Amino acid sequence: GVSYLRSDYSIQCWQGDHLFWTYAIALTSLAIWGLGIPTSALAILAKNKRRLTRFDTKVRYGFLYTGYKEGHYYWEMVIIYRKVILAALVVFASPWDESVQVLVGGGFILVSLYIHDCNSPFLDVSLNRVESLGILIPGVTLYCSFLYISVEVSVGARLVLFLLMIFLNLGFLVYWFIKSKSGLLKLLQKRLSFRPTISPTFTPVSFPDQGSTIFDKLPSELSLQSSRAELLPP
């Protein structure tokens, strides 16, 4: 059917000016926020990839790659790109039929799941499993939502689909919290337990004209300076 803008029913959606401004604003926002910021972060990490283990680099950029394998320091940007592309596919495919949106989105999710399982970028195995479920469950939710809005589905089937989507997403949140809590606590303890160490060793300096060291001369020099300070007028 034909859809119209809710705030102005004289404007038909996805036609004329509405189509132009929708794509203009969406593409501009996507280029700046969705692609520009993660691309800048990726460029910074690539520039400093040989110094990622240094303390000063971890203080500045560690939030971008901490927890990933050494060869997958860039994977946080891969996750951002995946979410941006999936959102763009759903938005720009909205003029099409719902079945086309589900096929495009579901296919992209399956490809993303395959790429993630082939790389397993996290150091912690449990985090790799959590991320795999985080990719899979949105695909299942997308498919269930397509069946939910289908005309051929009965009311009882819609209720089952609704409860299934709620159960899957809440179950994933609980599973994520349980599996991530230990890893987050370890990382927090590691950060809080850091203490800069200063070596208390000193190297005595010998004077060539006398057999004494700087530690032997220090008290006498201090007493001489204090006596001179006492002779100074107030």
Secondary structure, DSSP 8 states (H G I E B T S, - for coil): ---B-SS-TTSBTTSHHHHHHHHHHHHHHIIIIIIIHHHHHHHHHHHTGGGTTSHHHHHHHHHHHTTB-GGGTTHHHHHHHHHHHHHHHHHHTTTS-HHHHHHHHHHHHHHHHHHHHHH--BSSHHHHHHHHHHHHHHHHHHHHHHHHT-TTS-HHHHHHHHHHHHHHHHHHHHHHHHHHHHHHHHHHHHHHT------------B-SSSS-BHHHHHHHHHHHHHHHHHHS--
